[in-house]
Amino acid sequence: MSERLTTGKRGFFISLGLSLAALVVVLIFTVDEHTISSMLQLHPGYLAAAFFMVVLLWLVEGLRIKVLAWMLDCRQPLPWRQAVNVFLVSFFFSGVTPLAVGEMPALVYGLTRRGISAGKAAAVALVRAFLTKCTSVLSAAFLLFMGGRFVTAGMPYFRLFRGVFWLAGVSLLLYLLLICCAGHVVVALNRLFGLPCLQKLCYRKPKVKKWFDGFCAEAGRFRETVAHINRRRLPLVLLPFFLTVLYWGLYYSVAPVLLAGFGVQAPFGTAVMWQILIILVLPYIPVPGGSGAVEFGLATLFSSFVPASVLGVFIVAWRFFTYYLTLICGAVLAFRFKK
């Protein structure tokens, strides 16, 4: 864990540095004499509302992890507060590693510290990722194919939106395939570890054999846990799916709330659509937290309906509430683990 924290610390400063540099560039090109007056007109109540929404996001996501652990038959009870802490730490590692590769390992590690086996924790992380991807893809599908009027405001970016949508759809199918074929994966692993060359290696090095046996045991627990999602328990998936929709509904509402605080009546559908595009693209940006790309992307997409004098400070506020605040809290908890 110590090495992971060292990597996380480096990624944190890289992410923070790139993000701040991008924000400075955006502010240089957007701040004018009207910016100060717009900031002075910002009612503190809107900032308080945004902060409350972010805290509510943490609680909803913690509840989703807790419900998933219960639904997947994890016998070790997971307190709601600890589930929130696990989410915050996993968010931190997601934000400080390229392509967010640190999120799922951090989530599994956090759950194992709470007494849940690694196999069951991996199943929780996989189903959680599947529900998140499913919600994003379904939202994008609605905006693309049934809410076409939202796309007209940004037609030059429609092809990008559509391309990212299909890419996310393919990754969603891969998640579904892994969930449905968990048994075949375990069989394949057993056959792999049964190869003569690996058997000889295990015979010569007992520690390697112990690691292989432990890995296969956790893979078996993973299969058994995922198997609980059958026809009898399938209706239970609706609860974490509802919590997933609630989480992202709150997340996408932060931007309109902040814009209303600056006196900008932004089209809600368009604001949500561009945020969905950024969220879909984010996992494929090889920079910790998508820093730099998110700020420039948001500035480009929102410039069609947000005045230039407000655009820069709005992006600073939006990035603070939707990223920095959670990232910093996750960092505090992650380094507390080290102690």
C-alpha positions as CSV (number, residue, x, y, z in Angstrom):
1,M,0.0,0.0,0.0
2,S,2.9,2.3,0.7
3,E,4.1,2.1,-2.9
4,R,0.6,2.7,-4.2
5,L,0.4,5.9,-2.0
6,T,3.7,7.1,-3.4
7,T,2.4,6.6,-6.9
8,G,-0.9,8.2,-5.9
9,K,0.9,11.3,-4.4
10,R,2.8,11.7,-7.7
11,G,-0.3,11.3,-9.7
12,F,-2.2,13.8,-7.5
13,F,0.4,16.5,-8.1
14,I,0.4,15.8,-11.8
15,S,-3.4,15.9,-12.0
16,L,-3.6,19.0,-9.9
17,G,-0.8,20.8,-11.9
18,L,-2.3,20.0,-15.3
19,S,-5.7,21.0,-14.2
20,L,-4.6,24.3,-12.7
21,A,-2.6,25.1,-15.7
22,A,-5.6,24.5,-18.0
23,L,-7.8,26.6,-15.7
24,V,-5.3,29.5,-15.8
25,V,-5.3,29.4,-19.6
26,V,-9.1,29.3,-19.7
27,L,-9.3,32.2,-17.3
28,I,-6.8,34.3,-19.3
29,F,-9.0,34.1,-22.4
30,T,-12.3,34.5,-20.7
31,V,-11.9,37.0,-17.8
32,D,-13.0,40.5,-18.6
33,E,-14.5,43.6,-16.9
34,H,-17.9,41.8,-16.6
35,T,-16.4,38.8,-14.7
36,I,-16.0,40.6,-11.4
37,S,-19.6,41.8,-11.5
38,S,-20.8,38.3,-12.3
39,M,-18.9,36.9,-9.4
40,L,-20.3,39.5,-7.0
41,Q,-23.8,38.7,-8.1
42,L,-23.3,35.0,-7.3
43,H,-25.6,34.1,-4.4
44,P,-23.9,32.0,-1.7
45,G,-27.0,29.9,-1.6
46,Y,-26.1,28.3,-4.9
47,L,-22.6,27.4,-3.7
48,A,-24.2,25.9,-0.6
49,A,-26.6,23.9,-2.8
50,A,-23.7,22.6,-4.9
51,F,-21.8,21.6,-1.8
52,F,-24.9,19.8,-0.4
53,M,-25.3,18.0,-3.7
54,V,-21.7,16.8,-3.6
55,V,-22.1,15.5,0.0
56,L,-25.3,13.8,-1.1
57,L,-23.4,12.2,-3.9
58,W,-21.0,10.6,-1.5
59,L,-23.8,9.3,0.7
60,V,-25.6,7.8,-2.4
61,E,-22.5,6.2,-3.7
62,G,-21.7,4.8,-0.3
63,L,-25.2,3.4,0.0
64,R,-24.8,1.8,-3.5
65,I,-21.6,0.0,-2.5
66,K,-23.3,-1.2,0.7
67,V,-26.3,-2.4,-1.2
68,L,-24.2,-4.2,-3.8
69,A,-22.2,-6.0,-1.0
70,W,-25.5,-7.1,0.6
71,M,-27.0,-8.1,-2.7
72,L,-24.0,-10.2,-3.7
73,D,-24.2,-12.1,-0.4
74,C,-21.2,-10.7,1.3
75,R,-21.8,-12.0,4.8
76,Q,-19.5,-9.4,6.4
77,P,-21.8,-6.3,7.1
78,L,-20.5,-3.1,5.6
79,P,-21.4,0.0,7.6
80,W,-22.6,2.9,5.4
81,R,-19.9,5.3,6.7
82,Q,-17.2,2.8,5.8
83,A,-18.7,2.3,2.3
84,V,-18.5,6.1,1.8
85,N,-14.9,6.1,2.8
86,V,-14.2,3.2,0.4
87,F,-15.7,5.2,-2.4
88,L,-13.7,8.4,-1.6
89,V,-10.4,6.4,-1.5
90,S,-11.3,4.7,-4.8
91,F,-12.1,8.1,-6.3
92,F,-8.7,9.4,-5.3
93,F,-6.9,6.5,-7.0
94,S,-9.1,6.9,-10.0
95,G,-8.2,10.6,-10.3
96,V,-4.4,10.1,-9.8
97,T,-3.8,7.2,-12.2
98,P,-3.9,7.3,-16.0
99,L,-7.1,5.9,-17.6
100,A,-8.5,5.6,-14.0
101,V,-6.8,2.2,-13.7
102,G,-6.4,2.6,-9.9
103,E,-10.1,2.8,-9.2
104,M,-11.2,-0.9,-9.1
105,P,-8.0,-2.2,-7.3
106,A,-8.5,0.6,-4.7
107,L,-12.2,-0.3,-4.3
108,V,-11.3,-4.0,-3.9
109,Y,-8.6,-3.3,-1.4
110,G,-10.8,-1.0,0.6
111,L,-13.5,-3.7,0.8
112,T,-11.0,-6.4,1.8
113,R,-9.9,-4.2,4.7
114,R,-13.5,-4.3,5.9
115,G,-13.4,-8.1,6.1
116,I,-14.9,-8.9,2.6
117,S,-13.0,-11.5,0.6
118,A,-11.1,-10.4,-2.4
119,G,-13.2,-12.5,-4.8
120,K,-16.5,-11.0,-3.4
121,A,-15.0,-7.5,-3.4
122,A,-14.0,-7.9,-7.1
123,A,-17.6,-8.9,-7.9
124,V,-18.9,-5.8,-6.1
125,A,-16.4,-3.6,-8.1
126,L,-17.3,-5.3,-11.4
127,V,-21.1,-5.0,-11.0
128,R,-20.7,-1.4,-9.8
129,A,-18.6,-0.5,-12.9
130,F,-21.2,-2.3,-15.1
131,L,-24.1,-0.3,-13.6
132,T,-22.2,3.0,-14.0
133,K,-21.3,2.3,-17.6
134,C,-24.9,1.1,-18.3
135,T,-26.3,4.3,-16.9
136,S,-24.0,6.5,-19.0
137,V,-24.6,4.5,-22.2
138,L,-28.4,4.6,-21.7
139,S,-28.3,8.4,-21.0
140,A,-26.3,9.0,-24.1
141,A,-28.6,6.8,-26.2
142,F,-31.6,8.8,-25.0
143,L,-30.0,12.1,-25.9
144,L,-28.7,10.8,-29.3
145,F,-31.7,8.9,-30.6
146,M,-34.7,10.2,-28.7
147,G,-33.7,13.6,-27.6
148,G,-32.2,14.8,-30.9
149,R,-33.2,18.4,-30.2
150,F,-30.5,18.6,-27.6
151,V,-27.9,17.8,-30.2
152,T,-28.7,20.7,-32.6
153,A,-26.9,23.2,-30.4
154,G,-23.6,21.4,-31.0
155,M,-23.8,19.6,-34.3
156,P,-19.9,19.8,-35.0
157,Y,-19.4,17.6,-31.9
158,F,-22.2,15.1,-32.8
159,R,-19.9,12.7,-34.6
160,L,-17.5,12.7,-31.6
161,F,-20.4,12.0,-29.2
162,R,-21.7,9.2,-31.4
163,G,-18.3,7.6,-31.7
164,V,-17.6,7.7,-28.0
165,F,-21.1,6.3,-27.4
166,W,-20.4,3.2,-29.5
167,L,-17.0,2.7,-27.9
168,A,-18.6,2.9,-24.4
169,G,-21.3,0.4,-25.7
170,V,-18.6,-2.1,-26.6
171,S,-17.0,-1.8,-23.2
172,L,-20.4,-2.3,-21.6
173,L,-20.8,-5.5,-23.5
174,L,-17.4,-6.7,-22.2
175,Y,-18.5,-6.1,-18.6
176,L,-21.7,-8.0,-19.3
177,L,-19.8,-10.8,-20.9
178,L,-17.5,-11.1,-17.9
179,I,-20.4,-11.1,-15.5
180,C,-22.4,-13.7,-17.4
181,C,-19.4,-15.9,-18.2
182,A,-17.7,-15.8,-14.8
183,G,-17.8,-19.6,-14.5
184,H,-16.0,-20.1,-17.8
185,V,-13.3,-17.7,-16.7
186,V,-12.7,-19.8,-13.6
187,V,-12.5,-23.0,-15.7
188,A,-10.0,-21.3,-18.0
189,L,-7.9,-20.3,-15.1
190,N,-7.9,-23.8,-13.6
191,R,-6.8,-25.2,-17.0
192,L,-4.1,-22.6,-17.3
193,F,-2.7,-23.3,-13.8
194,G,-2.9,-27.0,-14.7
195,L,-0.3,-26.8,-17.5
196,P,2.8,-29.0,-16.9
197,C,5.2,-26.0,-17.0
198,L,3.2,-24.1,-14.3
199,Q,2.8,-27.3,-12.2
200,K,6.6,-27.8,-12.2
201,L,7.1,-24.1,-11.2
202,C,4.7,-24.6,-8.3
203,Y,6.5,-27.8,-7.2
204,R,9.8,-26.0,-7.2
205,K,8.6,-22.9,-5.5
206,P,5.9,-23.5,-2.8
207,K,5.3,-19.8,-2.5
208,V,4.2,-19.6,-6.1
209,K,1.9,-22.6,-5.6
210,K,0.4,-20.9,-2.5
211,W,-0.2,-17.7,-4.6
212,F,-1.8,-19.7,-7.4
213,D,-4.1,-21.6,-5.0
214,G,-5.1,-18.4,-3.3
215,F,-5.8,-16.7,-6.7
216,C,-8.0,-19.7,-7.8
217,A,-9.8,-19.7,-4.5
218,E,-10.7,-16.0,-4.8
219,A,-11.7,-16.6,-8.5
220,G,-14.1,-19.3,-7.2
221,R,-15.5,-16.9,-4.7
222,F,-15.9,-14.3,-7.4
223,R,-17.9,-16.8,-9.5
224,E,-20.1,-17.8,-6.6
225,T,-20.8,-14.1,-5.8
226,V,-21.7,-13.2,-9.3
227,A,-23.9,-16.3,-9.6
228,H,-26.2,-14.7,-7.0
229,I,-27.4,-12.4,-9.8
230,N,-29.8,-14.9,-11.2
231,R,-33.5,-14.8,-12.0
232,R,-34.4,-15.0,-8.3
233,R,-32.2,-12.0,-7.3
234,L,-32.4,-10.0,-10.6
235,P,-35.1,-7.7,-9.3
236,L,-32.7,-6.7,-6.5
237,V,-30.4,-5.1,-9.1
238,L,-33.1,-2.4,-9.6
239,L,-32.1,-0.8,-6.2
240,P,-28.4,-0.2,-7.0
241,F,-29.4,0.8,-10.5
242,F,-31.8,3.4,-9.1
243,L,-29.0,4.6,-6.8
244,T,-26.7,4.8,-9.8
245,V,-29.2,6.9,-11.7
246,L,-29.7,9.1,-8.7
247,Y,-25.9,9.6,-8.3
248,W,-25.4,10.7,-11.9
249,G,-28.6,12.8,-11.8
250,L,-27.2,14.8,-8.9
251,Y,-23.7,15.0,-10.6
252,Y,-25.1,16.4,-13.8
253,S,-27.3,18.9,-11.9
254,V,-24.3,20.6,-10.3
255,A,-23.4,22.5,-13.5
256,P,-26.9,24.0,-14.0
257,V,-27.1,25.0,-10.4
258,L,-23.8,26.9,-10.6
259,L,-24.8,28.5,-13.9
260,A,-28.1,29.6,-12.3
261,G,-26.0,31.2,-9.5
262,F,-24.1,33.2,-12.1
263,G,-27.4,34.3,-13.7
264,V,-27.1,32.1,-16.8
265,Q,-30.2,30.2,-17.8
266,A,-28.6,27.3,-19.6
267,P,-30.6,24.7,-21.5
268,F,-30.6,21.8,-19.0
269,G,-30.6,19.0,-21.7
270,T,-27.6,20.5,-23.5
271,A,-25.7,21.0,-20.3
272,V,-26.3,17.4,-19.3
273,M,-25.5,16.1,-22.8
274,W,-22.0,17.7,-22.8
275,Q,-21.2,16.4,-19.4
276,I,-22.2,12.9,-20.5
277,L,-19.8,13.3,-23.4
278,I,-17.0,14.3,-21.1
279,I,-17.7,11.4,-18.7
280,L,-17.8,8.9,-21.6
281,V,-14.4,10.2,-23.0
282,L,-12.7,10.5,-19.6
283,P,-11.7,6.8,-19.2
284,Y,-9.8,7.0,-22.5
285,I,-7.7,10.1,-21.6
286,P,-4.2,8.9,-20.7
287,V,-3.8,11.7,-18.1
288,P,-4.6,11.3,-14.4
289,G,-8.1,12.6,-13.8
290,G,-8.3,13.7,-17.4
291,S,-6.8,17.0,-16.2
292,G,-6.4,19.6,-18.9
293,A,-8.6,17.8,-21.4
294,V,-11.7,18.1,-19.1
295,E,-11.2,21.8,-18.6
296,F,-10.6,22.6,-22.2
297,G,-13.3,20.3,-23.4
298,L,-15.9,21.9,-21.0
299,A,-14.8,25.3,-22.1
300,T,-15.3,24.4,-25.8
301,L,-18.6,22.7,-25.3
302,F,-20.2,25.2,-22.9
303,S,-19.0,28.3,-24.8
304,S,-22.1,28.1,-27.1
305,F,-24.5,29.1,-24.4
306,V,-22.3,30.4,-21.5
307,P,-21.0,34.0,-21.7
308,A,-17.3,34.3,-22.0
309,S,-17.1,36.5,-18.9
310,V,-18.7,33.7,-16.8
311,L,-17.2,30.7,-18.5
312,G,-13.8,30.6,-16.8
313,V,-15.0,31.1,-13.2
314,F,-17.9,28.6,-13.9
315,I,-15.4,25.9,-14.9
316,V,-13.3,26.6,-11.8
317,A,-16.3,26.2,-9.6
318,W,-17.6,23.1,-11.4
319,R,-14.3,21.4,-11.3
320,F,-13.9,22.2,-7.7
321,F,-17.2,20.7,-6.6
322,T,-17.2,17.7,-8.9
323,Y,-13.5,16.8,-8.7
324,Y,-11.2,18.6,-6.3
325,L,-13.4,18.4,-3.3
326,T,-13.9,14.6,-3.5
327,L,-10.3,14.1,-4.6
328,I,-8.9,15.9,-1.6
329,C,-11.2,14.1,0.9
330,G,-10.2,10.8,-0.7
331,A,-6.5,11.7,-0.4
332,V,-6.9,12.5,3.3
333,L,-8.5,9.1,3.9
334,A,-6.0,7.2,1.7
335,F,-3.0,8.6,3.6
336,R,-4.8,7.8,6.9
337,F,-4.8,4.2,5.8
338,K,-1.0,4.3,5.6
339,K,-0.9,5.2,9.3
